[in-house]
């Protein structure tokens, strides 16, 4: 095999490797998209992740959330409301002193 053929074969192998990498990255990209967006009632929707990727204020589609996440958010909200009540009561006591 001559030098030209060797170079051509290496390039061909390199191109095949790059094509394989492109396919892998496309599949990974699709999986990431599927994790974040889905179809619900024939409409695209956001799958709530509960992390820094959730920018709900920028969305214009419905948001789907797992029940256990919603339950945890509701519990946090109830705790927050109790904290507010306690702080108001303490503040009222201070004002009455």
Secondary structure by P-SEA (a helix, b strand, c coil): ccaaaaaaaaaaaaaaaaaaaaaaaaaaaaaaaaacccccccbbbbccccccccccccccbbbbbcaaaaaaaaaaaaaaaaaaaaaaaaaaaaaac
